[in-house]
């Protein structure tokens, strides 16, 4: 199984079960995860993005014996974002980056963001976009952050046909019609961590092609078992289950 949505380090406002790398790796491995695409909670509020990415890469290398695959962060509003992107790709050998537009304070319509997407496409990097990190109802009053609005990507993505974008924690935020437009606009993928409702995956497949759906848990912020139960309670053929659990993610990480 490949989990495309986990985080290392600590959530800013509280401790989470499994927020230490050894415990996180043990949890994932016990549940059959062989690869986990990992970002860092530090990326949300730390100004030194280069330092965050270096620590993330080092921790992934130190723990898990290849299980953890680092996805660094780039903030296009910072003057040295091009160097951060270069280091993610060339130094840390990351297959992709993870963006947090709401915490970093930018919209997809801004020129710097367009330049970032263009550069990521040229480098053949996957771009993960965290649509939501925490339910607004539980946010600390000093850290209230709106959900990301990815709908401007409908106009942007046709400009970058080779760009692969994965939306994280977005399925309980996006309306079905907005999701349909995003899927049609380019190579847009989703994961199931925030999917809600009985038969959620079966319903999702009415809007999203099977090869665009990946497994993700948002662990340790969410209980890992929550994502696994979504697979168990949905009536899926074996080929569908295999594609979501690992096949689609394997295809997405290509040379």
N, C-alpha and C positions, 0 to 999 in steps of 0.2 A: 504494500500500500504506500502511496505517496501523498503526504499531507502538504498542501500548497500554502498553508496559512498558519504559521506558528510564530511566536515572538520570544526573544531572549531578553534578559535584564528584567527590570522591575517596573510595574505600573506605577505612575507617579503618586497616586493617592492611597494605595493600600498594597499589602502583600497578597500574593496569589499562590494557592497550592501549585507547586511545580514551577515556580519562577526562578529556581536555581537550575543551571544547565544540566548537572548530573541527574537531578530528579526528573526534569523534562525528558531527557533522553531515555531514562528508564521507563517512563510512562509510555512513550511512543513505541519503544521497542517491544514492550510487553504486549501491546495491542497490535503488533504486526506491521508497524510502519517501518519501512526500509529507507525512505528518503523524506526529509521535511524541509520545505523552503522557509527559511527563517529571516525575519526582520528583527529590529531592535526597538523596544519601547523608548530607549534613550533618544531615538530620532525625533520624537514628538516635540520635545522641549529644549534639547541641548543645541547650543549654537555651533559647536565644533562638530559639524557633520562628518568631516574627514576622520576625526578621532572616533566617532561613533562607529563608522564603517570599519575602521581598522580593528577596533575591539570586537566587533561582530565577527569579522573574518577569523580572528585569532581564536575566539571562543568556539566557533564552529569546527575549526581544525583541532582544537584541544579535546573536544568532547564528541562522543558519538561514533568515532571511527568511520567517518564518511557519511553518517546519517544526516547531519545538518548541512544544508546548502545555503550559504548566505545570500541575501538579497539586500543590498545596501540602499541607502536613501540619498536622494539628491533634492536640494531645494533651489529651484531656478531663480529665486529672488536674491540669493547670495552671489557676491561677485565672483567667487571661485567655483561656481557650480560645474563648469566644464572640467576643471581638474578633478573634482569629486567623481564625476562620471567616468573620466579616463581611468582613475585609480580603481574604481569598481570593476571596470572591464579588463584593464591591462595588468594591474598589480594583483588584485584579489581574485581575479578570474571568476567573477560572479556571472551567472547566466542571465541575470536581470536585476532590476531595481524596484523599489517599493516607494511610492509617493504618498504623501499625507498633505494634500492641498489645504484642507481646513485648518490644521494645526499650524501650517506655515504661511497661511494667509494669501493665497493666490487663486485666481480663476483660470480655467483652461483657455479663455479668450486672450490672455495676455501674451505679448510677443515672445517673452522669455520662455514660456511654457511650450509654445509652438516650436521654438528652437530646440528645446530639450527633447521633445518627441521626435523631431527630425534626426537629431544626433543619435538617439537611442535606436531608431530604425536603421541608421547607417551601421551601427555597431552590432546589429542583430540581437539586441537585448529585449527580453520580456519586460514589459512595464506593468507592474501591479499597482492598482490604485485603491487605497483603503477608503471606501465610501463612508464607513462609520467605524469608529473604534469602541464607542460606548453608547448605550441607550441614553438619550437626553434626559430621561426621568431620573437617572441615577448619577448624573454628573455632579462633581463638586461645584459649588456655586461660583468659585473663582476660576473654574476651568470649564466653562460652558462653551461647547464647540458645535457649530451646526454641521449637519451632514454635507458631504460633498455632492454637488450637482454635476453629474457626468454628461448631461444631455448636450452641452456644446461639442462633445466629441463626435456627435453625428455629422457635423459639418467638417470637422478636422480630419477624421480618420481616412476619408477617401483620398486625401493628399498623401497619405503614407500607407500604401497598400500592403507593404511587407511588415508593418508594425503589429506586434502581438500585444494586446492589452488584456489584463485580467482584472476584473472587479472583485474586490474583497469586501465581505460583509455588506453587500448591497441588495440582496434579494428581498429584504423586508423594508427597503427604502424605495426602490424603483417601482413605478407602476408598470403593469404588463405592456402597455402601449409604448412607453419609453424604452423598456428593455427590448422590445421587438425592433425598434428603430436603431438602437445601438448595435444589436447583433447583425443587422443588415448593413450597417455602415462600414464594417471592416472585420478584422480578425479579433473579435471580442469574446472573451471567455469569462465564465463565472465559477464560483465555488459555493459549497452548500452550507457553510457555517451558520449563516443567518437565515436560512430557509425555514419557514414556519408553516404549520398546518399539516393535517393528516394527508398522507399520499403526496407529500410536497414535491418529491422528485418527479413522480409521474406527471403532476400538474406542470412542473417546470419544463418538462420535455415537450409540452405543447407549444412552448414559446421559444425554446432554445434547442438547437440541434444537439444530439447526444455527444458529438465530438467537441462541443464547446463547454461541457460541464466537467468540473474537476472536484476532487475531494479536498475539503479544507475544514479545519476545526476551530481556528482562532484560539487555540490553546497557548498559554494557560488562562487567558481571560475567560473563555468559555470552558466548561467541562468537556473533555475530549469525547466522552461517551455520547454527548448530545449529537455530534455529527455522525457517529457510528450508528446510532439508533435511526437516523434518517434513512440510512441505507437498508436497515433491517425491516423497517415498517413499510417501505415502498415495495410494490410488486414489480420487481425488475427481472428481466431475463439475465442469464449468466453473462452474456456478452455485454449487456448494458452495465451491469455491476462492475465487471472487469475494466471496462473503458473508464468509468468514473473513478474507480479506486486507484488505477495506475496507468492505464493505457494512454489516456489523453494527455496526462502530464508528461509521459515519456516522449510522446510525439511533439509536444510543445518545446521541449529542450532539445533543439537540433543544432548541429554544427553550423 
